[in-house]
Amino acid sequence: MTEGFIRFIAGAVCPSCKAQDKIAITPDDKTIYCISCDYKEHRPDEDSLGNLKSDKPKIFKIDDYRPKK
Ligand SMILES: [Zn+2]
């Protein structure tokens, strides 16, 4: 098996060059890109797509969880 295989999104049309079936998605599902041009776009994860309760990512201050000296 070859590593770095390309997963395409069936039927997707590139908004940049209008090519169909040229949109691929990175193995980590974070980014979609076009193999026909330089189009690239961050893809929101399914969690935020299916759950729009919060429109902002929650940011935790890691320092708060450290044991106090
Ligand atoms: Zn394209």
N, CA, C, O and the ligand as a Tripos MOL2 file, in Angstrom:
@<TRIPOS>MOLECULE
protein
  277   275    70     0     0
PROTEIN
NO_CHARGES

@<TRIPOS>ATOM
      1 N           0.8360   -1.2050    0.0000 N.3       1 MET1
      2 CA          0.0000    0.0000    0.0000 C.3       1 MET1
      3 C           0.8690    1.2530    0.0000 C.2       1 MET1
      4 O           1.8890    1.3300    0.6850 O.2       1 MET1
      5 N           0.4450    2.2030   -0.7670 N.am      2 THR2
      6 CA          1.1980    3.4520   -0.7820 C.3       2 THR2
      7 C           0.6590    4.3980    0.2740 C.2       2 THR2
      8 O          -0.5490    4.5120    0.4830 O.2       2 THR2
      9 N           1.5630    5.0540    0.9140 N.am      3 GLU3
     10 CA          1.1280    6.0620    1.8790 C.3       3 GLU3
     11 C           0.7820    7.3440    1.1460 C.2       3 GLU3
     12 O           1.2120    7.5720    0.0160 O.2       3 GLU3
     13 N          -0.0030    8.1720    1.8110 N.am      4 GLY4
     14 CA         -0.3600    9.4420    1.2130 C.3       4 GLY4
     15 C          -1.3360    9.3100    0.0710 C.2       4 GLY4
     16 O          -1.2830   10.0700   -0.8960 O.2       4 GLY4
     17 N          -2.2260    8.3470    0.1830 N.am      5 PHE5
     18 CA         -3.2560    8.1960   -0.8410 C.3       5 PHE5
     19 C          -4.1850    9.4030   -0.8240 C.2       5 PHE5
     20 O          -4.2900   10.1160    0.1740 O.2       5 PHE5
     21 N          -4.8390    9.6070   -1.9230 N.am      6 ILE6
     22 CA         -5.7090   10.7730   -2.0380 C.3       6 ILE6
     23 C          -7.1600   10.3370   -1.9620 C.2       6 ILE6
     24 O          -7.5860    9.4320   -2.6800 O.2       6 ILE6
     25 N          -7.8960   10.9700   -1.1120 N.am      7 ARG7
     26 CA         -9.3320   10.7080   -1.0320 C.3       7 ARG7
     27 C         -10.0680   11.8480   -1.7210 C.2       7 ARG7
     28 O          -9.8960   13.0120   -1.3610 O.2       7 ARG7
     29 N         -10.8740   11.5180   -2.6950 N.am      8 PHE8
     30 CA        -11.6200   12.5440   -3.4060 C.3       8 PHE8
     31 C         -13.0370   12.6460   -2.8690 C.2       8 PHE8
     32 O         -13.6060   11.6800   -2.3590 O.2       8 PHE8
     33 N         -13.5800   13.8280   -2.9970 N.am      9 ILE9
     34 CA        -14.9760   14.0270   -2.6270 C.3       9 ILE9
     35 C         -15.7990   13.9160   -3.8970 C.2       9 ILE9
     36 O         -15.7190   14.7680   -4.7820 O.2       9 ILE9
     37 N         -16.5880   12.8610   -3.9760 N.am     10 ALA10
     38 CA        -17.3290   12.5810   -5.2000 C.3      10 ALA10
     39 C         -18.3040   13.7120   -5.5190 C.2      10 ALA10
     40 O         -19.0830   14.1440   -4.6690 O.2      10 ALA10
     41 N         -18.2380   14.1710   -6.7440 N.am     11 GLY11
     42 CA        -19.1860   15.1740   -7.2070 C.3      11 GLY11
     43 C         -18.8600   16.5920   -6.8040 C.2      11 GLY11
     44 O         -19.5550   17.5270   -7.2020 O.2      11 GLY11
     45 N         -17.8040   16.7660   -6.0140 N.am     12 ALA12
     46 CA        -17.4670   18.1170   -5.5840 C.3      12 ALA12
     47 C         -16.8870   18.9190   -6.7400 C.2      12 ALA12
     48 O         -16.1050   18.4110   -7.5440 O.2      12 ALA12
     49 N         -17.2850   20.1700   -6.8030 N.am     13 VAL13
     50 CA        -16.7780   21.0470   -7.8540 C.3      13 VAL13
     51 C         -15.8730   22.0950   -7.2200 C.2      13 VAL13
     52 O         -16.2260   22.7280   -6.2250 O.2      13 VAL13
     53 N         -14.7210   22.2590   -7.8080 N.am     14 CYS14
     54 CA        -13.7910   23.2510   -7.3000 C.3      14 CYS14
     55 C         -14.3550   24.6530   -7.5320 C.2      14 CYS14
     56 O         -14.6830   25.0020   -8.6660 O.2      14 CYS14
     57 N         -14.4700   25.4590   -6.4770 N.am     15 PRO15
     58 CA        -14.9950   26.8160   -6.6340 C.3      15 PRO15
     59 C         -14.0200   27.7300   -7.3650 C.2      15 PRO15
     60 O         -14.3830   28.8280   -7.7880 O.2      15 PRO15
     61 N         -12.8190   27.2850   -7.5050 N.am     16 SER16
     62 CA        -11.8120   28.1230   -8.1520 C.3      16 SER16
     63 C         -11.7130   27.8600   -9.6500 C.2      16 SER16
     64 O         -11.8150   28.7870  -10.4540 O.2      16 SER16
     65 N         -11.5130   26.5950  -10.0270 N.am     17 CYS17
     66 CA        -11.3270   26.2880  -11.4420 C.3      17 CYS17
     67 C         -12.5090   25.5340  -12.0430 C.2      17 CYS17
     68 O         -12.4960   25.1820  -13.2220 O.2      17 CYS17
     69 N         -13.5350   25.2870  -11.2190 N.am     18 LYS18
     70 CA        -14.7840   24.6490  -11.6640 C.3      18 LYS18
     71 C         -14.6070   23.2140  -12.1360 C.2      18 LYS18
     72 O         -15.4990   22.6670  -12.7850 O.2      18 LYS18
     73 N         -13.4950   22.6040  -11.8300 N.am     19 ALA19
     74 CA        -13.2830   21.2170  -12.2240 C.3      19 ALA19
     75 C         -14.0580   20.3010  -11.2790 C.2      19 ALA19
     76 O         -14.0840   20.5180  -10.0670 O.2      19 ALA19
     77 N         -14.6830   19.2810  -11.8460 N.am     20 GLN20
     78 CA        -15.4460   18.3590  -11.0190 C.3      20 GLN20
     79 C         -14.6080   17.1400  -10.6810 C.2      20 GLN20
     80 O         -13.7450   16.7220  -11.4530 O.2      20 GLN20
     81 N         -14.8810   16.5790   -9.5090 N.am     21 ASP21
     82 CA        -14.1670   15.3920   -9.0320 C.3      21 ASP21
     83 C         -12.6600   15.6140   -8.9330 C.2      21 ASP21
     84 O         -11.8660   14.6850   -9.0770 O.2      21 ASP21
     85 N         -12.2950   16.8440   -8.6880 N.am     22 LYS22
     86 CA        -10.8790   17.1380   -8.4830 C.3      22 LYS22
     87 C         -10.6040   17.5810   -7.0500 C.2      22 LYS22
     88 O          -9.4660   17.8760   -6.6850 O.2      22 LYS22
     89 N         -11.6490   17.6220   -6.2570 N.am     23 ILE23
     90 CA        -11.4860   18.0390   -4.8720 C.3      23 ILE23
     91 C         -11.1150   16.8290   -4.0170 C.2      23 ILE23
     92 O         -11.8360   15.8320   -3.9850 O.2      23 ILE23
     93 N         -10.0200   16.9290   -3.3490 N.am     24 ALA24
     94 CA         -9.5560   15.8610   -2.4760 C.3      24 ALA24
     95 C          -9.5110   16.3730   -1.0470 C.2      24 ALA24
     96 O          -9.5420   17.5770   -0.7910 O.2      24 ALA24
     97 N          -9.4380   15.4390   -0.1420 N.am     25 ILE25
     98 CA         -9.3840   15.8200    1.2620 C.3      25 ILE25
     99 C          -8.1630   15.1870    1.9050 C.2      25 ILE25
    100 O          -7.8080   14.0440    1.6200 O.2      25 ILE25
    101 N          -7.5400   15.9430    2.7650 N.am     26 THR26
    102 CA         -6.3390   15.4440    3.4120 C.3      26 THR26
    103 C          -6.6800   14.3180    4.3720 C.2      26 THR26
    104 O          -7.8020   14.2640    4.8760 O.2      26 THR26
    105 N          -5.7440   13.4200    4.6360 N.am     27 PRO27
    106 CA         -6.0080   12.2650    5.5150 C.3      27 PRO27
    107 C          -6.5190   12.6640    6.8910 C.2      27 PRO27
    108 O          -7.2120   11.8790    7.5390 O.2      27 PRO27
    109 N          -6.1960   13.8530    7.3440 N.am     28 ASP28
    110 CA         -6.6600   14.2580    8.6740 C.3      28 ASP28
    111 C          -7.9960   14.9980    8.6230 C.2      28 ASP28
    112 O          -8.4680   15.4980    9.6430 O.2      28 ASP28
    113 N          -8.6060   15.0670    7.4330 N.am     29 ASP29
    114 CA         -9.9260   15.6800    7.2700 C.3      29 ASP29
    115 C          -9.9440   17.1730    7.5630 C.2      29 ASP29
    116 O         -11.0150   17.7690    7.6720 O.2      29 ASP29
    117 N          -8.8060   17.7640    7.6860 N.am     30 LYS30
    118 CA         -8.7770   19.1620    8.0840 C.3      30 LYS30
    119 C          -8.8420   20.1090    6.8880 C.2      30 LYS30
    120 O          -9.2900   21.2490    7.0120 O.2      30 LYS30
    121 N          -8.3980   19.6350    5.7460 N.am     31 THR31
    122 CA         -8.2810   20.5380    4.6100 C.3      31 THR31
    123 C          -8.7660   19.8650    3.3340 C.2      31 THR31
    124 O          -8.4760   18.6960    3.0830 O.2      31 THR31
    125 N          -9.5050   20.6190    2.5360 N.am     32 ILE32
    126 CA         -9.8380   20.1330    1.2100 C.3      32 ILE32
    127 C          -9.0040   20.9010    0.1990 C.2      32 ILE32
    128 O          -8.6790   22.0700    0.4100 O.2      32 ILE32
    129 N          -8.6670   20.2540   -0.8760 N.am     33 TYR33
    130 CA         -7.8490   20.9350   -1.8600 C.3      33 TYR33
    131 C          -8.1700   20.4070   -3.2510 C.2      33 TYR33
    132 O          -8.7520   19.3350   -3.4130 O.2      33 TYR33
    133 N          -7.7750   21.1870   -4.2470 N.am     34 CYS34
    134 CA         -8.0320   20.8270   -5.6260 C.3      34 CYS34
    135 C          -6.7320   20.3440   -6.2600 C.2      34 CYS34
    136 O          -5.6820   20.9720   -6.1200 O.2      34 CYS34
    137 N          -6.8250   19.2190   -6.9570 N.am     35 ILE35
    138 CA         -5.6150   18.6950   -7.5960 C.3      35 ILE35
    139 C          -5.4130   19.3230   -8.9640 C.2      35 ILE35
    140 O          -4.4030   19.0850   -9.6270 O.2      35 ILE35
    141 N          -6.3920   20.1320   -9.3820 N.am     36 SER36
    142 CA         -6.3190   20.7280  -10.7070 C.3      36 SER36
    143 C          -5.7580   22.1480  -10.6600 C.2      36 SER36
    144 O          -5.2010   22.6400  -11.6420 O.2      36 SER36
    145 N          -5.9110   22.7960   -9.5130 N.am     37 CYS37
    146 CA         -5.3630   24.1420   -9.3520 C.3      37 CYS37
    147 C          -4.8210   24.2590   -7.9290 C.2      37 CYS37
    148 O          -4.6330   23.2500   -7.2510 O.2      37 CYS37
    149 N          -4.5780   25.4510   -7.4900 N.am     38 ASP38
    150 CA         -3.9870   25.6400   -6.1660 C.3      38 ASP38
    151 C          -5.0180   25.8870   -5.0800 C.2      38 ASP38
    152 O          -4.6750   26.3050   -3.9740 O.2      38 ASP38
    153 N          -6.2670   25.6320   -5.3890 N.am     39 TYR39
    154 CA         -7.3200   25.8760   -4.4040 C.3      39 TYR39
    155 C          -7.1190   25.0170   -3.1590 C.2      39 TYR39
    156 O          -6.8130   23.8280   -3.2470 O.2      39 TYR39
    157 N          -7.2940   25.6320   -2.0250 N.am     40 LYS40
    158 CA         -7.1580   24.9210   -0.7590 C.3      40 LYS40
    159 C          -8.0240   25.6190    0.2730 C.2      40 LYS40
    160 O          -8.0740   26.8480    0.3270 O.2      40 LYS40
    161 N          -8.6900   24.8470    1.0710 N.am     41 GLU41
    162 CA         -9.5810   25.4660    2.0500 C.3      41 GLU41
    163 C          -9.6360   24.6400    3.3120 C.2      41 GLU41
    164 O          -9.6890   23.4110    3.2740 O.2      41 GLU41
    165 N          -9.6220   25.3290    4.4150 N.am     42 HIS42
    166 CA         -9.7710   24.6330    5.6850 C.3      42 HIS42
    167 C         -11.1910   24.1020    5.7960 C.2      42 HIS42
    168 O         -12.1560   24.8050    5.4970 O.2      42 HIS42
    169 N         -11.3030   22.8860    6.2190 N.am     43 ARG43
    170 CA        -12.6150   22.2780    6.3610 C.3      43 ARG43
    171 C         -12.9630   22.1770    7.8370 C.2      43 ARG43
    172 O         -12.2210   21.5830    8.6190 O.2      43 ARG43
    173 N         -14.0850   22.7540    8.2130 N.am     44 PRO44
    174 CA        -14.4700   22.6460    9.6200 C.3      44 PRO44
    175 C         -14.7350   21.2010    9.9990 C.2      44 PRO44
    176 O         -15.2700   20.4420    9.1910 O.2      44 PRO44
    177 N         -14.3790   20.8140   11.1810 N.am     45 ASP45
    178 CA        -14.5650   19.4120   11.5480 C.3      45 ASP45
    179 C         -16.0500   19.1100   11.7450 C.2      45 ASP45
    180 O         -16.8640   20.0120   11.9420 O.2      45 ASP45
    181 N         -16.3750   17.8450   11.6880 N.am     46 GLU46
    182 CA        -17.7810   17.4430   11.7110 C.3      46 GLU46
    183 C         -18.4560   17.8310   13.0110 C.2      46 GLU46
    184 O         -19.6720   18.0190   13.0660 O.2      46 GLU46
    185 N         -17.6790   17.9450   14.0240 N.am     47 ASP47
    186 CA        -18.2330   18.3350   15.3070 C.3      47 ASP47
    187 C         -18.9070   19.7010   15.2280 C.2      47 ASP47
    188 O         -20.0160   19.8850   15.7290 O.2      47 ASP47
    189 N         -18.2380   20.6410   14.6030 N.am     48 SER48
    190 CA        -18.7920   21.9830   14.5260 C.3      48 SER48
    191 C         -19.8360   22.0730   13.4180 C.2      48 SER48
    192 O         -20.7090   22.9400   13.4620 O.2      48 SER48
    193 N         -19.7590   21.1990   12.4420 N.am     49 LEU49
    194 CA        -20.7800   21.2020   11.4000 C.3      49 LEU49
    195 C         -22.1070   20.6970   11.9560 C.2      49 LEU49
    196 O         -23.1610   21.2620   11.6660 O.2      49 LEU49
    197 N         -22.0540   19.6380   12.7510 N.am     50 GLY50
    198 CA        -23.2740   19.0380   13.2540 C.3      50 GLY50
    199 C         -23.7700   19.6760   14.5360 C.2      50 GLY50
    200 O         -24.9060   19.4490   14.9530 O.2      50 GLY50
    201 N         -22.9420   20.4500   15.1400 N.am     51 ASN51
    202 CA        -23.3230   21.0500   16.4130 C.3      51 ASN51
    203 C         -22.9310   22.5170   16.4050 C.2      51 ASN51
    204 O         -21.7790   22.8700   16.6600 O.2      51 ASN51
    205 N         -23.9070   23.3650   16.1080 N.am     52 LEU52
    206 CA        -23.6110   24.7920   15.9560 C.3      52 LEU52
    207 C         -23.9890   25.5790   17.2030 C.2      52 LEU52
    208 O         -24.2590   26.7780   17.1470 O.2      52 LEU52
    209 N         -24.0000   24.8830   18.3120 N.am     53 LYS53
    210 CA        -24.3800   25.5850   19.5410 C.3      53 LYS53
    211 C         -23.3860   26.6790   19.8790 C.2      53 LYS53
    212 O         -23.7600   27.7730   20.3010 O.2      53 LYS53
    213 N         -22.1280   26.3680   19.6890 N.am     54 SER54
    214 CA        -21.1250   27.3830   19.9720 C.3      54 SER54
    215 C         -20.4810   27.8280   18.6680 C.2      54 SER54
    216 O         -20.0060   27.0020   17.8880 O.2      54 SER54
    217 N         -20.4670   29.1050   18.4410 N.am     55 ASP55
    218 CA        -19.8840   29.5970   17.2010 C.3      55 ASP55
    219 C         -18.4260   29.9730   17.3800 C.2      55 ASP55
    220 O         -17.7580   30.3800   16.4290 O.2      55 ASP55
    221 N         -17.9440   29.8350   18.5900 N.am     56 LYS56
    222 CA        -16.5310   30.1320   18.8020 C.3      56 LYS56
    223 C         -15.8650   28.9410   19.4630 C.2      56 LYS56
    224 O         -16.4410   28.3050   20.3450 O.2      56 LYS56
    225 N         -14.6630   28.6470   19.0380 N.am     57 PRO57
    226 CA        -13.9440   27.5620   19.7160 C.3      57 PRO57
    227 C         -13.6190   27.9590   21.1410 C.2      57 PRO57
    228 O         -13.3030   29.1140   21.4300 O.2      57 PRO57
    229 N         -13.7020   26.9910   22.0110 N.am     58 LYS58
    230 CA        -13.3760   27.2790   23.4020 C.3      58 LYS58
    231 C         -11.8700   27.2000   23.5880 C.2      58 LYS58
    232 O         -11.2140   26.2460   23.1700 O.2      58 LYS58
    233 N         -11.3610   28.2090   24.2120 N.am     59 ILE59
    234 CA         -9.9220   28.2520   24.4360 C.3      59 ILE59
    235 C          -9.6470   28.1740   25.9320 C.2      59 ILE59
    236 O         -10.1130   28.9950   26.7220 O.2      59 ILE59
    237 N          -8.8940   27.1820   26.2790 N.am     60 PHE60
    238 CA         -8.5540   27.0140   27.6890 C.3      60 PHE60
    239 C          -7.1340   27.5160   27.9240 C.2      60 PHE60
    240 O          -6.2360   27.3610   27.0960 O.2      60 PHE60
    241 N          -6.9850   28.1030   29.0540 N.am     61 LYS61
    242 CA         -5.6360   28.5190   29.4050 C.3      61 LYS61
    243 C          -4.9500   27.3670   30.1210 C.2      61 LYS61
    244 O          -5.2750   27.0230   31.2580 O.2      61 LYS61
    245 N          -4.0010   26.7940   29.4260 N.am     62 ILE62
    246 CA         -3.3280   25.6120   29.9570 C.3      62 ILE62
    247 C          -2.6950   25.8870   31.3210 C.2      62 ILE62
    248 O          -2.6350   25.0110   32.1830 O.2      62 ILE62
    249 N          -2.2390   27.0880   31.4910 N.am     63 ASP63
    250 CA         -1.5790   27.4260   32.7450 C.3      63 ASP63
    251 C          -2.4850   27.2130   33.9470 C.2      63 ASP63
    252 O          -2.0230   26.9080   35.0460 O.2      63 ASP63
    253 N          -3.8040   27.3800   33.7160 N.am     64 ASP64
    254 CA         -4.7350   27.2580   34.8170 C.3      64 ASP64
    255 C          -4.7790   25.8590   35.3960 C.2      64 ASP64
    256 O          -5.1750   25.6650   36.5450 O.2      64 ASP64
    257 N          -4.3710   24.8820   34.5980 N.am     65 TYR65
    258 CA         -4.4710   23.5040   35.0310 C.3      65 TYR65
    259 C          -3.1670   22.9860   35.6460 C.2      65 TYR65
    260 O          -3.0710   21.8530   36.1190 O.2      65 TYR65
    261 N          -2.1980   23.8520   35.6130 N.am     66 ARG66
    262 CA         -0.9410   23.4210   36.2210 C.3      66 ARG66
    263 C          -1.0090   23.5440   37.7320 C.2      66 ARG66
    264 O          -1.6290   24.4650   38.2640 O.2      66 ARG66
    265 N          -0.3810   22.6310   38.4030 N.am     67 PRO67
    266 CA         -0.3420   22.7670   39.8790 C.3      67 PRO67
    267 C           0.3350   24.0540   40.2780 C.2      67 PRO67
    268 O           1.3680   24.4370   39.7290 O.2      67 PRO67
    269 N          -0.2680   24.7110   41.2440 N.am     68 LYS68
    270 CA          0.3190   25.9830   41.6790 C.3      68 LYS68
    271 C           1.5680   25.7320   42.5080 C.2      68 LYS68
    272 O           1.6520   24.7920   43.2980 O.2      68 LYS68
    273 N           2.5180   26.6020   42.2960 N.am     69 LYS69
    274 CA          3.7600   26.4240   43.0130 C.3      69 LYS69
    275 C           3.6340   26.9820   44.4480 C.2      69 LYS69
    276 O           4.5910   26.9230   45.2190 O.2      69 LYS69
    277 ZN         -9.4500   23.8380   -8.8180 Zn       70 ZN70
@<TRIPOS>BOND
     1     1     2 1
     2     2     3 1
     3     3     4 2
     4     3     5 am
     5     5     6 1
     6     6     7 1
     7     7     8 2
     8     7     9 am
     9     9    10 1
    10    10    11 1
    11    11    12 2
    12    11    13 am
    13    13    14 1
    14    14    15 1
    15    15    16 2
    16    15    17 am
    17    17    18 1
    18    18    19 1
    19    19    20 2
    20    19    21 am
    21    21    22 1
    22    22    23 1
    23    23    24 2
    24    23    25 am
    25    25    26 1
    26    26    27 1
    27    27    28 2
    28    27    29 am
    29    29    30 1
    30    30    31 1
    31    31    32 2
    32    31    33 am
    33    33    34 1
    34    34    35 1
    35    35    36 2
    36    35    37 am
    37    37    38 1
    38    38    39 1
    39    39    40 2
    40    39    41 am
    41    41    42 1
    42    42    43 1
    43    43    44 2
    44    43    45 am
    45    45    46 1
    46    46    47 1
    47    47    48 2
    48    47    49 am
    49    49    50 1
    50    50    51 1
    51    51    52 2
    52    51    53 am
    53    53    54 1
    54    54    55 1
    55    55    56 2
    56    55    57 am
    57    57    58 1
    58    58    59 1
    59    59    60 2
    60    59    61 am
    61    61    62 1
    62    62    63 1
    63    63    64 2
    64    63    65 am
    65    65    66 1
    66    66    67 1
    67    67    68 2
    68    67    69 am
    69    69    70 1
    70    70    71 1
    71    71    72 2
    72    71    73 am
    73    73    74 1
    74    74    75 1
    75    75    76 2
    76    75    77 am
    77    77    78 1
    78    78    79 1
    79    79    80 2
    80    79    81 am
    81    81    82 1
    82    82    83 1
    83    83    84 2
    84    83    85 am
    85    85    86 1
    86    86    87 1
    87    87    88 2
    88    87    89 am
    89    89    90 1
    90    90    91 1
    91    91    92 2
    92    91    93 am
    93    93    94 1
    94    94    95 1
    95    95    96 2
    96    95    97 am
    97    97    98 1
    98    98    99 1
    99    99   100 2
   100    99   101 am
   101   101   102 1
   102   102   103 1
   103   103   104 2
   104   103   105 am
   105   105   106 1
   106   106   107 1
   107   107   108 2
   108   107   109 am
   109   109   110 1
   110   110   111 1
   111   111   112 2
   112   111   113 am
   113   113   114 1
   114   114   115 1
   115   115   116 2
   116   115   117 am
   117   117   118 1
   118   118   119 1
   119   119   120 2
   120   119   121 am
   121   121   122 1
   122   122   123 1
   123   123   124 2
   124   123   125 am
   125   125   126 1
   126   126   127 1
   127   127   128 2
   128   127   129 am
   129   129   130 1
   130   130   131 1
   131   131   132 2
   132   131   133 am
   133   133   134 1
   134   134   135 1
   135   135   136 2
   136   135   137 am
   137   137   138 1
   138   138   139 1
   139   139   140 2
   140   139   141 am
   141   141   142 1
   142   142   143 1
   143   143   144 2
   144   143   145 am
   145   145   146 1
   146   146   147 1
   147   147   148 2
   148   147   149 am
   149   149   150 1
   150   150   151 1
   151   151   152 2
   152   151   153 am
   153   153   154 1
   154   154   155 1
   155   155   156 2
   156   155   157 am
   157   157   158 1
   158   158   159 1
   159   159   160 2
   160   159   161 am
   161   161   162 1
   162   162   163 1
   163   163   164 2
   164   163   165 am
   165   165   166 1
   166   166   167 1
   167   167   168 2
   168   167   169 am
   169   169   170 1
   170   170   171 1
   171   171   172 2
   172   171   173 am
   173   173   174 1
   174   174   175 1
   175   175   176 2
   176   175   177 am
   177   177   178 1
   178   178   179 1
   179   179   180 2
   180   179   181 am
   181   181   182 1
   182   182   183 1
   183   183   184 2
   184   183   185 am
   185   185   186 1
   186   186   187 1
   187   187   188 2
   188   187   189 am
   189   189   190 1
   190   190   191 1
   191   191   192 2
   192   191   193 am
   193   193   194 1
   194   194   195 1
   195   195   196 2
   196   195   197 am
   197   197   198 1
   198   198   199 1
   199   199   200 2
   200   199   201 am
   201   201   202 1
   202   202   203 1
   203   203   204 2
   204   203   205 am
   205   205   206 1
   206   206   207 1
   207   207   208 2
   208   207   209 am
   209   209   210 1
   210   210   211 1
   211   211   212 2
   212   211   213 am
   213   213   214 1
   214   214   215 1
   215   215   216 2
   216   215   217 am
   217   217   218 1
   218   218   219 1
   219   219   220 2
   220   219   221 am
   221   221   222 1
   222   222   223 1
   223   223   224 2
   224   223   225 am
   225   225   226 1
   226   226   227 1
   227   227   228 2
   228   227   229 am
   229   229   230 1
   230   230   231 1
   231   231   232 2
   232   231   233 am
   233   233   234 1
   234   234   235 1
   235   235   236 2
   236   235   237 am
   237   237   238 1
   238   238   239 1
   239   239   240 2
   240   239   241 am
   241   241   242 1
   242   242   243 1
   243   243   244 2
   244   243   245 am
   245   245   246 1
   246   246   247 1
   247   247   248 2
   248   247   249 am
   249   249   250 1
   250   250   251 1
   251   251   252 2
   252   251   253 am
   253   253   254 1
   254   254   255 1
   255   255   256 2
   256   255   257 am
   257   257   258 1
   258   258   259 1
   259   259   260 2
   260   259   261 am
   261   261   262 1
   262   262   263 1
   263   263   264 2
   264   263   265 am
   265   265   266 1
   266   266   267 1
   267   267   268 2
   268   267   269 am
   269   269   270 1
   270   270   271 1
   271   271   272 2
   272   271   273 am
   273   273   274 1
   274   274   275 1
   275   275   276 2
@<TRIPOS>SUBSTRUCTURE
     1 MET1         2 RESIDUE 1 A MET
     2 THR2         6 RESIDUE 1 A THR
     3 GLU3        10 RESIDUE 1 A GLU
     4 GLY4        14 RESIDUE 1 A GLY
     5 PHE5        18 RESIDUE 1 A PHE
     6 ILE6        22 RESIDUE 1 A ILE
     7 ARG7        26 RESIDUE 1 A ARG
     8 PHE8        30 RESIDUE 1 A PHE
     9 ILE9        34 RESIDUE 1 A ILE
    10 ALA10       38 RESIDUE 1 A ALA
    11 GLY11       42 RESIDUE 1 A GLY
    12 ALA12       46 RESIDUE 1 A ALA
    13 VAL13       50 RESIDUE 1 A VAL
    14 CYS14       54 RESIDUE 1 A CYS
    15 PRO15       58 RESIDUE 1 A PRO
    16 SER16       62 RESIDUE 1 A SER
    17 CYS17       66 RESIDUE 1 A CYS
    18 LYS18       70 RESIDUE 1 A LYS
    19 ALA19       74 RESIDUE 1 A ALA
    20 GLN20       78 RESIDUE 1 A GLN
    21 ASP21       82 RESIDUE 1 A ASP
    22 LYS22       86 RESIDUE 1 A LYS
    23 ILE23       90 RESIDUE 1 A ILE
    24 ALA24       94 RESIDUE 1 A ALA
    25 ILE25       98 RESIDUE 1 A ILE
    26 THR26      102 RESIDUE 1 A THR
    27 PRO27      106 RESIDUE 1 A PRO
    28 ASP28      110 RESIDUE 1 A ASP
    29 ASP29      114 RESIDUE 1 A ASP
    30 LYS30      118 RESIDUE 1 A LYS
    31 THR31      122 RESIDUE 1 A THR
    32 ILE32      126 RESIDUE 1 A ILE
    33 TYR33      130 RESIDUE 1 A TYR
    34 CYS34      134 RESIDUE 1 A CYS
    35 ILE35      138 RESIDUE 1 A ILE
    36 SER36      142 RESIDUE 1 A SER
    37 CYS37      146 RESIDUE 1 A CYS
    38 ASP38      150 RESIDUE 1 A ASP
    39 TYR39      154 RESIDUE 1 A TYR
    40 LYS40      158 RESIDUE 1 A LYS
    41 GLU41      162 RESIDUE 1 A GLU
    42 HIS42      166 RESIDUE 1 A HIS
    43 ARG43      170 RESIDUE 1 A ARG
    44 PRO44      174 RESIDUE 1 A PRO
    45 ASP45      178 RESIDUE 1 A ASP
    46 GLU46      182 RESIDUE 1 A GLU
    47 ASP47      186 RESIDUE 1 A ASP
    48 SER48      190 RESIDUE 1 A SER
    49 LEU49      194 RESIDUE 1 A LEU
    50 GLY50      198 RESIDUE 1 A GLY
    51 ASN51      202 RESIDUE 1 A ASN
    52 LEU52      206 RESIDUE 1 A LEU
    53 LYS53      210 RESIDUE 1 A LYS
    54 SER54      214 RESIDUE 1 A SER
    55 ASP55      218 RESIDUE 1 A ASP
    56 LYS56      222 RESIDUE 1 A LYS
    57 PRO57      226 RESIDUE 1 A PRO
    58 LYS58      230 RESIDUE 1 A LYS
    59 ILE59      234 RESIDUE 1 A ILE
    60 PHE60      238 RESIDUE 1 A PHE
    61 LYS61      242 RESIDUE 1 A LYS
    62 ILE62      246 RESIDUE 1 A ILE
    63 ASP63      250 RESIDUE 1 A ASP
    64 ASP64      254 RESIDUE 1 A ASP
    65 TYR65      258 RESIDUE 1 A TYR
    66 ARG66      262 RESIDUE 1 A ARG
    67 PRO67      266 RESIDUE 1 A PRO
    68 LYS68      270 RESIDUE 1 A LYS
    69 LYS69      274 RESIDUE 1 A LYS
    70 ZN70       277 GROUP 0 **** ****
